[in-house]
Amino acid sequence: MKKIIYYIGLFSSEVQKMLEKANVIVGGEIKEEDIHLDKLTPEFIEVVLGILERYDLIKLCLILCNRF
């Protein structure tokens, strides 16, 4: 889960902003070990699912849905 969020956060400025807003990352630098899955909001999960769906990564969508 953290890897999915980490890699999406590397290329999506929208995800980076949401991670900063949720206090998941500080200073704009994403570190996989700093991502706390309990702090993620349903809106954030929805954005990540939208990005995964846009790139036809359906298996990753299912993994994310199973987690939450």
MARLOTI-962564 format. One record per atom (N, C-alpha, C): x, y, z. Coordinates in steps of 0.001 Angstrom, whole numbers, padded with zeros to 6 digits, always signed. Atoms other than C-alpha are relative to their C-alpha. Layout:
BEGIN
XYZ...
//
This chain:
BEGIN
+000816-001185+000000+000000+000000+000000+000862+001253+000000-000869-001172-000074+002727+002422+000924+000750+000216-001304-000720-000126+001272+004588+001678-002304-000896+000617-001074+000932-000556+000980+001511+002437-004398-000125+001503+000207+000168-001423-000310+000975+005768-002654+001295+000761-000255-001299-000633+000202+004687+006565-002751+000248+000289-001479-000295-000176+001417+005040+006033-006492-000991+000945-000679+000966-000944+000570+001840+007889-007351+000345+001415+000451-000373-001309-000520+002976+010754-005125+001213+000600-000685-001185-000501+000692+006211+011030-007074-000350+000778-001261+000318-000675+001256+004480+012085-010287-001317+000776+000020+001281-000704-000065+001150+013514-009114+000070+001113+001038-000047-001134-000926+001211+016996-007624-001265+000058+000860+001245+000023-000763-002411+016550-006535+000115-000919+001217-000201+000941-001102-001480+013540-004410+000981+000573+001008-000963-000615-000904+001517+015389-002964-000669+001041+000890+000698-001027-000780-000705+018288-001878-000913-000629+001044+000902+000657-000953-003202+015935-000265+000781-000677+001123-000835+000609-001032-000420+014094+001584+000507+001055+000984-000445-001086-000873+000913+017394+002926-001150+000508+000868+001172-000475-000734-002581+018502+003930-000371-000953+001133+000338+001013-001008-003128+015247+005842+001140-000230+000986-001176+000144-000855+000251+015682+007575+000654-001367-000122-000637+001291+000244+001431+012435+006041+001461+000236-000386-001367-000364+000342+004515+014135+004587+000240+001439+000417-000367-001351-000400+006369+017269+005618+001123+000478-000904-001072-000583+000797+008456+019555+003469+000001-000392-001461+000108+000335+001403+007317+018187+000127+000788-001214-000448-000764+001186+000375+009597+015151+000198-000718-001242+000515+000728+001212-000366+007820+011818+000162+000998-001093+000352-000791+001159-000407+009416+008994+002079-000977-001112+000326+000931+001127-000154+007761+005614+001983-000250-000345+001462+000147+000375-001410+008399+004960+005670-000793+001031+000806+000751-001037-000711+006666+008242+006657-001489-000015-000309+001416+000057+000373+003341+007345+005052-000736-000833+001036+000811+000687-001003+000819+006452+007735-001374-000274-000609+001239+000375+000682-002098+004555+006247-001239+000366+000816+001152-000338-000840-004349+005354+009211-000420+001455-000147+000298-001420+000145-004191+009083+008418-000651+000344-001336+000542-000265+001323-005500+008726+004878-001514+000159+000057+001435-000276+000021-008942+010176+004226-000660-000732-001170+000709+000618+001132-011614+008630+002002+000145+000808-001292-000180-000835+001187-011210+011596-000366+001347-000273-000663-001324+000304+000533-007520+010819-000731-000008-001337-000730+000090+001323+000628-008242+007165-001475-000742+000098-001325+000767-000184+001227-010774+008267-004083+000859+000609-001106-000897-000615+000982-008178+010463-005827+001013-001023-000514-000977+001018+000404-005615+007648-005842-000659-001043-000899+000717+000961+000850-008195+005223-007239-000265+000579-001385+000230-000657+001282-009028+007744-009967+001244+000010-000868-001262+000002+000746-005374+008020-010949+000324-001401-000504-000270+001381+000416-004935+004251-011010-000929-000428-001129+000965+000365+001038-008087+003853-013078+000329+000691-001321-000353-000751+001207-006950+006534-015527+001091-000715-000796-001095+000705+000659-003846+004462-016279-000266-001501-000138+000431+001400+000162-005797+001158-016410+000775-000967+000894-000671+000855-000982-004105-000263-013310-001051-000587+000937+001162+000533-000706-007169-002196-012249+000408-000917+001152-000431+000893-001083-005286-004798-010196+000448+000801+001216-000409-000847-001120-003744-002034-008080-001215+000648+000661+001252-000529-000567-007224-000521-007643-000635-001018+000933+000587+001053-000821-008461-003838-006305+000796-000210+001293-000831+000120-001202-005524-004090-003905-000323+001117+000964+000309-001154-000842-006270-000600-002609-001395-000130+000617+001365+000176-000527-009986-001342-002251-000059-001081+001065-000009+001066-000997-009290-004548-000367+000592+000476+001323-000634-000511-001212-007111-002661+002111-000952+000913+000791+000877-000965-000662-009706+000019+002817-001441-000409-000156
//
